Amino acid sequence: MRPQSRARGRDGLAHAQNHQPASSLRLFSRLRQILRCDWRRGPGLAPPTITINKDTKVPNACLFTINKEDHTLGNIIKSQLLKDPQVLFAGYKVPHPLEHKIIIRVQTTPDYSPQEAFTNAITDLISELSLLEERFRVAIKDKQEGIE
C-alpha cells in the first residue's frame, strides 16, 4: 500500500497524494523499452512509447515525445544529454499535469544527430544505473556479513 498524505488544492479541500519513490528496476525497464522502441510504426498500431519530430525552428534539433512518463525520467535523460559535449541544448517539459508524457528537445552539432545523442544518453544511463545497483548490492552484502 502506498503512503498517502493530505494536501490542499485550489478549492481548499484536502486531496490525497501518493508518494512512492521510483525504483531502479522501473527506471531500467523504462530506459530499455525506450532504447528498443520502434520509432517507425505504421497506422493502426498501438500508440508508440516514443515519437520523434524534427524541430522546424532550430537546425539539427528534434523533439522526442515519451508517453506514460514524468519528471523522473525527463530530468535524468536531460542531465545525461547535457554531459555530451556535442549536445548544444537539451531540455524537457511536461505539457500539462494531467497528460502523462514528456517532451525532450535536443539540439546537437551539425556532425552529430539528435537521435544518436538520445540513444547514447540512454545507453550511458543504463550503464550508470547498473553500476550503481551493483555497488549497492555489494555494500549491502558487506554490511550483512559485518553484522553476522
N, C-alpha and C positions, 0 to 999 in steps of 0.2 A: 504494500500500500504506500502511496506517495504521501510525503508530509505536506500538509496544507497550512497556509496562513491566510489571514483576512486582510484585504486592502480595500480602501475606499475609492470608488470610481467617481467619475464626474457627477454622477447623480447623487452622490453622498451615501450610497448604500454599500454595505460590505460585500465584497465578492471574493470567492475562494480562488487562490492562486496555487498552482502546483509548482513545487521546487524539486527538481531532480537533476543532479549533475550528469553531464554527458559522459558515458563510459568510453574507454579507449577502444573497446571492441566495436561499439557502434561507429566510432569515427573510422576505424579500419575498414569496416564493411562498406560504409558510405563512400569513402575515398576509392576503394577498389571498384565499386559499382560505377562511379564516375569515370574512372580510368578505362574500364571495359565498355563503356556506353557506346552504342552505335549511334553516331550523330546524324546519320542519313536514313531516316525512317520514311517509309512510304505512307501514302494516305490510307486511312482506315485502320492503322495500327494503334496500339495504346500510346498515349502521350509519352514522349521521351523524357528521361530523367533530366537531360540537359539539351539545350538548344544553343546554337551559335549563330549570331548575326554579325555581319560586318558593320562597323561603325562608319556611316557615310560622312560624318562631320570631321573626323580625325583620321589622318593617314596611318596605315599599319596598326589598326586597332580593331578589337572585337568585343562583343557583348556576349557573355556566357550566362544563360538563364538556367539555374538549377532548381528544379521543383522539389517540394517537400523538404526544404532546408531552411535554416535560420541563421542568426548572427554567429553561432558557434562555429559552423563550417565556413561561413563567409569571411570572418576575421582571420581564421587560421590560414586559409588559402591566400588571402590578400597579403598577409605578413610574409608568407613564403615567396610569393611572387616578387615582393619588393626586395628580397635578398638577391635576386638575379640582377647583375649589372646591366644586362641588355633590356631589361624592362624599364621603360620610361615612366609609365604610370600604371598603377593598379589600385582599384577601389571597388567597393561593393555597396549595395543598398538593398533594403527590403522595401519593395514598392508600397506596401500597406500592411499594417499589423495583422489583418485578417487573411492576407494572402500568404500562403506558406511557400514562398520561393525567394531566392536571392538573385540579384543581377550583378555579375562581376564584370567590370570594364578593365581591359588590358591593352596597353599601348606599348609596342616594342620598337627597337631599332629596325631600319629597313631590311637588314640581312637576317632577321630572326622573326619567325611568325608568332603571333599571339597564341595559336593553338599549340605550338611546340613549347612555348613558355608555360602554358597552363598544364600540359601533360608532364613536363619536367617538375613543376612545383608539386603536383600531386604525388608523383613518384618519390620525390625527396621527402615529402611529409610522411608517406608510408614507411620509408626507411627510418626516419627520425622517431616515429611513434613505436616502431618495432624495437629499436634500440632502447628507448625509454622503458618499454614494457619488460624487456629482458633484464635491464638493470634493476627494475623494481622487484622482479621475481627473485633475483639473486640476493637483494637486500633483505627481503622477507625471509628467505631460506637461511641466510646468515643469522638473522635475529632469532629465528626459531631454534636454530642449533645452539645459540648462546644461552637460551632460556633452559634448555634441557640439560 
